Amino acid sequence: MADAGENRVFGKRATQHVLILASGEKVRHMVVRPWMTGMVIGTISLFALGYLGATAYLVLRDDLIGATMARQARIQHDYEDRISSLRAQLDRVTSRQLLDQQLVEQKVEKLLRQQTALFSRNGKLGSLLERAEEAGISAGTTQDNRETASEAIDRQAGLTTSSIKPSHSALAYAPSGENMADRADRIFSKVTLSLKGIENEQLKTIESLTSDASQKAESMTQIMRRTGVDISDKPSEVQTLETPPLRTDTIKNGDVKGGVGGPFVEPVKFDRFNASLDELDLALSRFETARETALALPYGNPAPGQGITSRFGNRPDPFLGRLAFHGGIDFQAETGLAIKATGSGKVVTAGWASGYGNLVEIDHGQGITTRFGHMSRILVREGQTVSAGDVIGRAGATGRATGPHVHYEVRRNGDAVNPIHFLNAGLKLTTYMN
């Protein structure tokens, strides 16, 4: 019995829950399993959680939407701020480049004006240099200086128009390295210094030529003045644009004695280069005047290389043996030797003259005439214009002469003067004429 009881205890099954479903006369029994209970509880939990989630969403939806919109607004605001900042920076870069471009264009325009002025100056200087070369005046390597200046001007013209020309390419947002303005300043300074150097070289050349021409003109004037010739047609001194000295002869009320007046006009800017050109032009004009005068007046030799047999002044007369005045000088010469005009002028006498035999007389202006006597043959006619060095006749012994020679006289206003002074002056002038 005990064993049977024990078996009943150990073999006892768990109590099962039965769900009875009655529908009319039909009755159904459904055993409730544990997993069914779990499913029911899980389903209820899911619905509860869904309900709670939906309720929470409905409650918090406005806040979530507001937060999302606020976040989107902040993002949009930050984006717009960034765009505005970039646009402002781009405007600054654009404005700066436009200003730099305007500055470069102004500097290029200024350089072009300087180049144009330098080209113009070089043209003016070129004509004066040609005059100086024709007159035999040189300032060292004048031609080389002129060519160097022209080449340098051409080189700087290419540099200005190519290296500094503003670029119209797309604007860069953040330019790196040297910008347009800095590059323009650097090249502008370089070109300006180069053009200034060329101008200084031109001024040095002008000053050297002016000094040389003035010195030669003054020396020639002094030489001719010793022969009694005064160059009266000197060009007037150049009036530069420098401020004239103030007069001190004023009266108490500040007015200048004698009275002055006129409308007020702003002072004219002094142009050193043009003033230097004017001074060079004046110096060349003075030298050319002195040279023309020296060529016109009888400073040459009628019989180059021939010795003097009789000088100017009192001497024993070759025919009478007593003292007599000799109004010229005689050059030793064989019959037929070429006799040359000692200066340019107009032939006023070409024929027989008592005592002179065949005579040629030339008027050189300024009251100065020359006479060539005892010619065997006359090669010019009255009224003919001759130049210094032209052959006007042949040596001979016509007239009152003991043998063939060249009789040469220089007269001022009809009075005989010593030709040796003109011959000596001619030797000195030759150094300035070649």
Secondary structure, 3 states (H helix, E strand, C coil): CHHHHHHHHHCCCCCCEEEEEEECCEEEEEEECHHHHHHHHHHHHHHHHHHHHHHHHHHHHHHHHHHHHHHHHHHHHHHHHHHHHHHHHHHHHHHHHHHHHHHHHHHHHHHHHHHHHHHHHHHHHHHHHHHHHHCCCCCCCHHHHHHHHHHHHHHHHHHHHHHCCCCCCCCCCCCCCCCHHHHHHHHHHHHHHHHHHHHHHHHHHHHHHHHHHHHHHHHHHHHHHHCCCCCCCCCCCCCCCCCCCCCCCECCCCCECCCCCCCCCCCCCCCHHHHHHHHHHHHHHHHHHHHHHHHHCCCCCCCCCCCEEECCEEEECCCCCCEEEECCEEEECCCCCEEECCCCEEEEEEEEECCCEEEEEEEEECCEEEEEEEEEEECCCCCCEECCCCEEEEEECCCCCCCCEEEEEEEECCEEECHHHHHHHHHHHHHHHC
